[in-house]
Amino acid sequence: MKRRRNTMNVLKENKVDDYHSHLIADEDDGPWSRPLPLGVYCIGKDGLPVFDTPEATSNSVGKLKKGDVVEVVETQVVMTKRRVSGPEGLRMLASDFEGVRTVRARCMMSSDDSASRKRFKNGWITLSQEGKNNRGYSEAASPIPVGAHVVSSQEPLMSYSGSQIKSILPSGSCMEVDATRLEFDESETIKCDCGQETIYPVVAVKALISLGGYATLLTRPVGKSSPCGCGKEVVTTPRRYAEPVALGVYKVVHPDGVFLTEGIGPNTPVITTLKQNACAEVVETKVEEGCVRGKINIFLSCDLSEVGDKNTGWISLFEPPSFVWAERVSDSEKR
């Protein structure tokens, strides 16, 4: 512990602002690390390379597009090289590169030829790379969050265990997602301008929910279009059936405030009461007795300018269809 503090002091004395983010003093609050979860990830940019192995010397075997979904089933930390100096267009030297720790993930993903066989192909993508600007998930891929989700489809959403219906969730209701996976779902239909319906294959993001069984969060077509009998190509689009409850800063809007409790359940011991207009950062969500609950770690001032008491507990956010204790603060309100 003393040695780590000395390291930090040396860096600061020498005005080294560019030190690696993993050199963190023991007296910091933490957390000092976080896991990269398995499950379904959404690709955030076009042209994300897919490799045949996790090693730095692996070959690129394809690219993913923005909006694609993949299921991460394994992660590894490997050493790769990153260019740090040297003019463009000239011969590069070994000194122009540095070794960086890189998180590679083995994924299951669909392709046009895999849809007909209903078998996913495998490949490796880069999830995260060591560096001073890498504070969160890679912009290239982010996990579909677990926790509370709200049914956004007009029709009720059903969860299944095999062919058996486990629960029926009406539009606007909430459910708790424990894990996600990819499946080739039954093909969906879309109507062409000529009036005919055409069938196209889809990949579905399935969620294991606390009520039991798997429910469909979203479906994504395999391919951008599907041929109709009239000869036209019908454009296919993703469909969403549920949306995650966003994390972030929430403001208490109920006139009577909201209880901060020790446990997830609303009937657990009360720590204190957050008054109307108080703000808190929600870092996790759960569903208890039909109510969306949020775990908070930090109280914030109402103008979001300073940190208040540091306590951990749970508050009620809302209960469908219309009871609300706290609402998320928009980015424009934070400015």
TORDRENLUM-935135 format. One record per residue (C-alpha): residue number from 1; residue in three letters; x, y, z. Coordinates in pm, whole numbers, plus 32768, in hexadecimal, padded with zeros to 4 digits. Example, Ala and Ser with C-alpha at 12.3 -4.5 7.8 and 13.67 -1.06 7.14 Angstrom:
// TORDRENLUM-935135
<atom 1, ALA, <84CE, 7E3E, 830C>>
<atom 2, SER, <8557, 7F96, 82CA>>
END
This chain:
// TORDRENLUM-935135
<atom 1, MET, <8000, 8000, 8000>>
<atom 2, LYS, <811B, 80EF, 805C>>
<atom 3, ARG, <81D4, 809A, 7F1C>>
<atom 4, ARG, <80A0, 80E9, 7E49>>
<atom 5, ARG, <8077, 823C, 7EF3>>
<atom 6, ASN, <81E6, 8289, 7EB3>>
<atom 7, THR, <81BA, 8232, 7D43>>
<atom 8, MET, <8095, 8322, 7D26>>
<atom 9, ASN, <8157, 8438, 7DD8>>
<atom 10, VAL, <8281, 8411, 7CED>>
<atom 11, LEU, <819C, 842A, 7BBF>>
<atom 12, LYS, <80F4, 8562, 7C45>>
<atom 13, GLU, <823A, 860A, 7CAA>>
<atom 14, ASN, <82C2, 85D6, 7B4D>>
<atom 15, LYS, <817C, 865F, 7ABD>>
<atom 16, VAL, <8137, 851C, 7A08>>
<atom 17, ASP, <7FC7, 8547, 79B5>>
<atom 18, ASP, <7FD1, 8435, 78B3>>
<atom 19, TYR, <8000, 830E, 799B>>
<atom 20, HIS, <7F35, 81D0, 7967>>
<atom 21, SER, <7DDA, 81C6, 79FD>>
<atom 22, HIS, <7E1F, 8077, 7AAB>>
<atom 23, LEU, <7F18, 8121, 7B9C>>
<atom 24, ILE, <7E17, 817B, 7CA6>>
<atom 25, ALA, <7E63, 81CD, 7E10>>
<atom 26, ASP, <7DDA, 80EA, 7F20>>
<atom 27, GLU, <7D33, 820F, 7FCD>>
<atom 28, ASP, <7C53, 824E, 7E9E>>
<atom 29, ASP, <7AE8, 81E7, 7EC7>>
<atom 30, GLY, <7AE8, 80F9, 7D9F>>
<atom 31, PRO, <7A6A, 8021, 7D0F>>
<atom 32, TRP, <7BC3, 7FDF, 7C7B>>
<atom 33, SER, <7B4A, 7EED, 7B72>>
<atom 34, ARG, <7A09, 7E6C, 7AD8>>
<atom 35, PRO, <79BA, 7D2F, 7A19>>
<atom 36, LEU, <796B, 7D29, 78A8>>
<atom 37, PRO, <782B, 7C5B, 78A3>>
<atom 38, LEU, <77D6, 7B3A, 77C1>>
<atom 39, GLY, <7693, 7B47, 76FA>>
<atom 40, VAL, <7612, 7C0E, 75D3>>
<atom 41, TYR, <76C9, 7D47, 755D>>
<atom 42, CYS, <7657, 7E4B, 7461>>
<atom 43, ILE, <775A, 7EC2, 7366>>
<atom 44, GLY, <7781, 803D, 736F>>
<atom 45, LYS, <7847, 808A, 7234>>
<atom 46, ASP, <7875, 800C, 70D1>>
<atom 47, GLY, <79A1, 7F3E, 706F>>
<atom 48, LEU, <79F3, 7E96, 71BB>>
<atom 49, PRO, <7AF1, 7D86, 715E>>
<atom 50, VAL, <7AB0, 7C18, 71AD>>
<atom 51, PHE, <7BE3, 7B3D, 71E7>>
<atom 52, ASP, <7C12, 79C5, 71D3>>
<atom 53, THR, <7CD2, 79AF, 731E>>
<atom 54, PRO, <7D06, 7A95, 744B>>
<atom 55, GLU, <7E7C, 7AC2, 7412>>
<atom 56, ALA, <7F16, 7C01, 738C>>
<atom 57, THR, <7F8E, 7B42, 7258>>
<atom 58, SER, <7E30, 7AC8, 71FF>>
<atom 59, ASN, <7D97, 7AFB, 70A8>>
<atom 60, SER, <7C6B, 7BD6, 705E>>
<atom 61, VAL, <7B4E, 7AFC, 6FDD>>
<atom 62, GLY, <7A3C, 7C01, 6FB8>>
<atom 63, LYS, <79A0, 7D41, 703B>>
<atom 64, LEU, <786A, 7D95, 7103>>
<atom 65, LYS, <7779, 7EB3, 70BD>>
<atom 66, LYS, <76E3, 7FB1, 71AA>>
<atom 67, GLY, <75A9, 7F1E, 7247>>
<atom 68, ASP, <7617, 7DB2, 7226>>
<atom 69, VAL, <75EC, 7CD9, 7359>>
<atom 70, VAL, <76DF, 7BCD, 73D1>>
<atom 71, GLU, <76E8, 7AE9, 7500>>
<atom 72, VAL, <782C, 7AF7, 75C6>>
<atom 73, VAL, <7877, 799F, 7657>>
<atom 74, GLU, <79E3, 79C7, 76C2>>
<atom 75, THR, <7ADF, 7ADC, 7707>>
<atom 76, GLN, <7C5B, 7AE0, 7710>>
<atom 77, VAL, <7D62, 7BE7, 775B>>
<atom 78, VAL, <7E79, 7BE5, 7657>>
<atom 79, MET, <7F9D, 7CCA, 7604>>
<atom 80, THR, <7F81, 7D89, 74BD>>
<atom 81, LYS, <804C, 7EA3, 7422>>
<atom 82, ARG, <7FDC, 800B, 73FE>>
<atom 83, ARG, <8090, 8115, 7331>>
<atom 84, VAL, <810A, 8239, 7405>>
<atom 85, SER, <81FD, 82F4, 7322>>
<atom 86, GLY, <8299, 8304, 71CA>>
<atom 87, PRO, <8234, 83D2, 7099>>
<atom 88, GLU, <8124, 8350, 6FB6>>
<atom 89, GLY, <818F, 82A9, 6E75>>
<atom 90, LEU, <82F4, 825B, 6EE3>>
<atom 91, ARG, <8389, 8112, 6F4E>>
<atom 92, MET, <831D, 80C8, 70B1>>
<atom 93, LEU, <8410, 8057, 71BE>>
<atom 94, ALA, <83D3, 7F78, 72E9>>
<atom 95, SER, <8400, 80AA, 73C8>>
<atom 96, ASP, <82D0, 8149, 7323>>
<atom 97, PHE, <81EF, 8051, 73D7>>
<atom 98, GLU, <8196, 7FFA, 753C>>
<atom 99, GLY, <80F5, 7EC4, 75D0>>
<atom 100, VAL, <7F98, 7EEF, 765E>>
<atom 101, ARG, <7EAF, 7E02, 7712>>
<atom 102, THR, <7D7F, 7DBB, 763B>>
<atom 103, VAL, <7C3E, 7D05, 7691>>
<atom 104, ARG, <7BD5, 7C1E, 7577>>
<atom 105, ALA, <7A80, 7B76, 757B>>
<atom 106, ARG, <7A11, 7A37, 74CE>>
<atom 107, CYS, <78BC, 7A76, 7437>>
<atom 108, MET, <77A2, 79BD, 7391>>
<atom 109, MET, <771B, 7A82, 726A>>
<atom 110, SER, <7635, 7A4F, 7142>>
<atom 111, SER, <767C, 7A66, 6FCF>>
<atom 112, ASP, <75AA, 7A45, 6E94>>
<atom 113, ASP, <7610, 78DA, 6E62>>
<atom 114, SER, <75ED, 787F, 6FD4>>
<atom 115, ALA, <747D, 78DF, 6FDB>>
<atom 116, SER, <7412, 77C5, 6EF4>>
<atom 117, ARG, <74C8, 76C8, 6FCF>>
<atom 118, LYS, <7469, 7779, 7116>>
<atom 119, ARG, <75CE, 775D, 7190>>
<atom 120, PHE, <76A0, 787F, 720E>>
<atom 121, LYS, <7806, 78B8, 71A1>>
<atom 122, ASN, <791D, 7908, 7297>>
<atom 123, GLY, <7A1F, 7A1C, 729C>>
<atom 124, TRP, <7AE0, 7B06, 7381>>
<atom 125, ILE, <7AAF, 7C7E, 73A9>>
<atom 126, THR, <7B5C, 7D89, 747A>>
<atom 127, LEU, <7A89, 7DFA, 75A2>>
<atom 128, SER, <7B7B, 7ED9, 765D>>
<atom 129, GLN, <7CE1, 7F54, 764C>>
<atom 130, GLU, <7DC4, 7FE6, 7754>>
<atom 131, GLY, <7DEE, 815B, 7737>>
<atom 132, LYS, <7DB2, 82A5, 77E6>>
<atom 133, ASN, <7C71, 82F0, 7726>>
<atom 134, ASN, <7BD7, 819B, 775C>>
<atom 135, ARG, <7AF5, 81DA, 7887>>
<atom 136, GLY, <79CA, 8109, 7822>>
<atom 137, TYR, <795E, 8006, 772C>>
<atom 138, SER, <79EF, 801D, 75D2>>
<atom 139, GLU, <792B, 80FC, 74E8>>
<atom 140, ALA, <7938, 7FD8, 73F6>>
<atom 141, ALA, <7860, 7EEE, 74C7>>
<atom 142, SER, <778B, 7F12, 7601>>
<atom 143, PRO, <76C5, 7E0A, 76C2>>
<atom 144, ILE, <754B, 7E04, 76C4>>
<atom 145, PRO, <7515, 7E51, 7835>>
<atom 146, VAL, <747F, 7D68, 7936>>
<atom 147, GLY, <7392, 7DEC, 7A40>>
<atom 148, ALA, <7241, 7E95, 7A14>>
<atom 149, HIS, <71A2, 7EAC, 78BA>>
<atom 150, VAL, <7052, 7F3A, 784F>>
<atom 151, VAL, <6F7A, 7E91, 7746>>
<atom 152, SER, <6F68, 7F87, 7624>>
<atom 153, SER, <6EA0, 7EBB, 7526>>
<atom 154, GLN, <6D2D, 7EFA, 74FA>>
<atom 155, GLU, <6CE0, 7D8A, 751B>>
<atom 156, PRO, <6D21, 7CC7, 765E>>
<atom 157, LEU, <6E79, 7C28, 7679>>
<atom 158, MET, <6E85, 7ABA, 76DC>>
<atom 159, SER, <6FA0, 79F3, 7778>>
<atom 160, TYR, <6FCA, 7883, 7729>>
<atom 161, SER, <7075, 7755, 77BD>>
<atom 162, GLY, <7087, 7673, 768F>>
<atom 163, SER, <6F27, 767E, 75FF>>
<atom 164, GLN, <6E84, 76CF, 774E>>
<atom 165, ILE, <6E16, 7836, 7795>>
<atom 166, LYS, <6EAA, 78A6, 78E2>>
<atom 167, SER, <6E28, 7A0C, 78F4>>
<atom 168, ILE, <6D64, 7B0F, 782D>>
<atom 169, LEU, <6DDF, 7C75, 784C>>
<atom 170, PRO, <6CF3, 7D8A, 77D4>>
<atom 171, SER, <6D74, 7EC0, 7721>>
<atom 172, GLY, <6E11, 7FB4, 7818>>
<atom 173, SER, <6E56, 7EAF, 7922>>
<atom 174, CYS, <6FB0, 7E6B, 79AB>>
<atom 175, MET, <7086, 7D33, 79C5>>
<atom 176, GLU, <71DF, 7CE2, 7A4B>>
<atom 177, VAL, <72DF, 7C58, 7956>>
<atom 178, ASP, <73E3, 7B6E, 79EE>>
<atom 179, ALA, <74A5, 7B08, 78B2>>
<atom 180, THR, <7496, 7B23, 7736>>
<atom 181, ARG, <74DF, 7A3A, 7612>>
<atom 182, LEU, <74B3, 7A23, 7498>>
<atom 183, GLU, <73CA, 7934, 73E2>>
<atom 184, PHE, <7351, 7904, 7280>>
<atom 185, ASP, <71E1, 7952, 72AC>>
<atom 186, GLU, <70B7, 78F2, 71DB>>
<atom 187, SER, <70B3, 79BE, 709B>>
<atom 188, GLU, <6FEA, 7B02, 709A>>
<atom 189, THR, <6F11, 7B8D, 6F86>>
<atom 190, ILE, <6F0A, 7CE3, 6EE1>>
<atom 191, LYS, <6E17, 7D6D, 6DDE>>
<atom 192, CYS, <6E94, 7DE1, 6C8C>>
<atom 193, ASP, <6E03, 7F0F, 6BD2>>
<atom 194, CYS, <6D59, 7E18, 6AE9>>
<atom 195, GLY, <6C8F, 7D90, 6C0D>>
<atom 196, GLN, <6D3F, 7C42, 6C2A>>
<atom 197, GLU, <6DE2, 7BD2, 6D6D>>
<atom 198, THR, <6F48, 7B58, 6D65>>
<atom 199, ILE, <6FFD, 7A8B, 6E6D>>
<atom 200, TYR, <715B, 7ADC, 6EE6>>
<atom 201, PRO, <7240, 7A37, 6FEA>>
<atom 202, VAL, <7293, 7AED, 712D>>
<atom 203, VAL, <7383, 7AD0, 724F>>
<atom 204, ALA, <72DE, 7B0C, 73A1>>
<atom 205, VAL, <7375, 7B92, 74E2>>
<atom 206, LYS, <72DA, 7AB9, 75F0>>
<atom 207, ALA, <72D6, 7B1F, 775F>>
<atom 208, LEU, <72C5, 7A36, 7888>>
<atom 209, ILE, <71D7, 7AEE, 7971>>
<atom 210, SER, <719F, 7ACA, 7AE7>>
<atom 211, LEU, <7034, 7A66, 7AB2>>
<atom 212, GLY, <70B1, 7931, 79FC>>
<atom 213, GLY, <70EC, 78D6, 7892>>
<atom 214, TYR, <717D, 799A, 776F>>
<atom 215, ALA, <70E0, 7AD1, 76D6>>
<atom 216, THR, <7142, 7B7B, 758E>>
<atom 217, LEU, <71E2, 7CD3, 75BC>>
<atom 218, LEU, <721D, 7D19, 744B>>
<atom 219, THR, <723C, 7C73, 72F8>>
<atom 220, ARG, <732D, 7CCE, 71E3>>
<atom 221, PRO, <730A, 7C58, 707A>>
<atom 222, VAL, <741F, 7B88, 6FE2>>
<atom 223, GLY, <7467, 7C68, 6EB6>>
<atom 224, LYS, <73E0, 7DC1, 6E5C>>
<atom 225, SER, <72CA, 7D50, 6D73>>
<atom 226, SER, <71FA, 7C27, 6D0B>>
<atom 227, PRO, <717C, 7BD6, 6BAA>>
<atom 228, CYS, <7005, 7BE6, 6B6A>>
<atom 229, GLY, <6F4A, 7B0E, 6A71>>
<atom 230, CYS, <6F16, 7C42, 6997>>
<atom 231, GLY, <708D, 7C68, 696B>>
<atom 232, LYS, <70C1, 7D91, 6A52>>
<atom 233, GLU, <71B3, 7D92, 6B76>>
<atom 234, VAL, <70F6, 7DE2, 6CB7>>
<atom 235, VAL, <71C6, 7E9F, 6DBA>>
<atom 236, THR, <71C4, 7DF7, 6F0E>>
<atom 237, THR, <71F6, 7EAA, 705A>>
<atom 238, PRO, <7240, 7E44, 71C2>>
<atom 239, ARG, <711F, 7E2A, 72B7>>
<atom 240, ARG, <7133, 7E7F, 742A>>
<atom 241, TYR, <7049, 7DED, 752D>>
<atom 242, ALA, <70E2, 7E72, 7672>>
<atom 243, GLU, <71CC, 7F8C, 76DA>>
<atom 244, PRO, <72C0, 7F94, 7801>>
<atom 245, VAL, <7288, 8088, 791D>>
<atom 246, ALA, <73AA, 817A, 78F6>>
<atom 247, LEU, <74B0, 81A9, 7A04>>
<atom 248, GLY, <752D, 8303, 7A60>>
<atom 249, VAL, <74BB, 842C, 7B32>>
<atom 250, TYR, <7352, 842D, 7BAB>>
<atom 251, LYS, <728E, 8545, 7C54>>
<atom 252, VAL, <7184, 8500, 7D5A>>
<atom 253, VAL, <7037, 858C, 7CD8>>
<atom 254, HIS, <6F3D, 84FE, 7DD2>>
<atom 255, PRO, <6EC4, 860A, 7EC9>>
<atom 256, ASP, <6EF9, 8521, 7FF3>>
<atom 257, GLY, <7055, 84C0, 7F82>>
<atom 258, VAL, <70CF, 8357, 7F76>>
<atom 259, PHE, <715D, 8267, 807A>>
<atom 260, LEU, <72C6, 81F9, 805C>>
<atom 261, THR, <72CA, 8093, 80DC>>
<atom 262, GLU, <73DF, 7F9E, 8133>>
<atom 263, GLY, <7366, 7E85, 8050>>
<atom 264, ILE, <72D1, 7E55, 7EF8>>
<atom 265, GLY, <7171, 7E1F, 7F80>>
<atom 266, PRO, <70A0, 7F54, 7FD0>>
<atom 267, ASN, <704C, 7EC9, 812A>>
<atom 268, THR, <71B6, 7EA9, 819F>>
<atom 269, PRO, <723B, 7F91, 82B3>>
<atom 270, VAL, <7235, 8104, 825A>>
<atom 271, ILE, <737E, 81C6, 8264>>
<atom 272, THR, <72EF, 831F, 821E>>
<atom 273, THR, <71FB, 83DA, 813E>>
<atom 274, LEU, <7264, 848F, 8001>>
<atom 275, LYS, <7192, 85C8, 7FE7>>
<atom 276, GLN, <70F1, 8650, 7EAB>>
<atom 277, ASN, <71F2, 86DE, 7DB4>>
<atom 278, ALA, <7311, 861B, 7E53>>
<atom 279, CYS, <73EE, 8569, 7D56>>
<atom 280, ALA, <74A3, 841C, 7D5D>>
<atom 281, GLU, <7573, 834E, 7C6D>>
<atom 282, VAL, <74CE, 8200, 7C1D>>
<atom 283, VAL, <75D2, 80F3, 7BD0>>
<atom 284, GLU, <74F6, 7FBB, 7BC4>>
<atom 285, THR, <7385, 7F67, 7B98>>
<atom 286, LYS, <72A7, 7E48, 7C0A>>
<atom 287, VAL, <7134, 7DF8, 7C06>>
<atom 288, GLU, <708D, 7DAA, 7D52>>
<atom 289, GLU, <6F16, 7D6E, 7D74>>
<atom 290, GLY, <6ED5, 7E1E, 7C2A>>
<atom 291, CYS, <6FA0, 7F51, 7C90>>
<atom 292, VAL, <70E6, 7FBE, 7BEA>>
<atom 293, ARG, <71EB, 7FF2, 7CF9>>
<atom 294, GLY, <7336, 80A4, 7CCE>>
<atom 295, LYS, <747A, 8078, 7D90>>
<atom 296, ILE, <7528, 81C0, 7DDE>>
<atom 297, ASN, <768C, 81F6, 7E53>>
<atom 298, ILE, <76A7, 8371, 7E5A>>
<atom 299, PHE, <75C1, 848D, 7EB8>>
<atom 300, LEU, <75E3, 85C2, 7DDE>>
<atom 301, SER, <757C, 8728, 7E17>>
<atom 302, CYS, <7446, 8794, 7D5C>>
<atom 303, ASP, <7512, 885F, 7C62>>
<atom 304, LEU, <75F9, 872D, 7C2F>>
<atom 305, SER, <7729, 8804, 7C85>>
<atom 306, GLU, <77AC, 8750, 7DB8>>
<atom 307, VAL, <77BA, 85FD, 7E60>>
<atom 308, GLY, <76F7, 85CC, 7FA0>>
<atom 309, ASP, <76F0, 84B5, 80A1>>
<atom 310, LYS, <7770, 8368, 8020>>
<atom 311, ASN, <7675, 825B, 8078>>
<atom 312, THR, <7608, 811D, 7FCF>>
<atom 313, GLY, <749C, 80BE, 7FC3>>
<atom 314, TRP, <7369, 808B, 7EEA>>
<atom 315, ILE, <7250, 8175, 7E85>>
<atom 316, SER, <710D, 8140, 7DC2>>
<atom 317, LEU, <7119, 81E1, 7C68>>
<atom 318, PHE, <6FC1, 8193, 7BDA>>
<atom 319, GLU, <6EAC, 8092, 7BD3>>
<atom 320, PRO, <6DE4, 8068, 7A91>>
<atom 321, PRO, <6CFA, 80DF, 7A18>>
<atom 322, SER, <6D13, 823C, 7AB1>>
<atom 323, PHE, <6DAF, 824E, 7C0D>>
<atom 324, VAL, <6EFE, 8305, 7C06>>
<atom 325, TRP, <6FEF, 835B, 7D21>>
<atom 326, ALA, <711F, 83CB, 7C58>>
<atom 327, GLU, <7167, 8429, 7AEF>>
<atom 328, ARG, <72AE, 841C, 7A2F>>
<atom 329, VAL, <7360, 8569, 7A02>>
<atom 330, SER, <73A0, 85B3, 7893>>
<atom 331, ASP, <74F5, 8619, 7812>>
<atom 332, SER, <7476, 8779, 77CA>>
<atom 333, GLU, <7409, 87A1, 7938>>
<atom 334, LYS, <7568, 8746, 79AF>>
<atom 335, ARG, <7605, 8869, 78F3>>
END
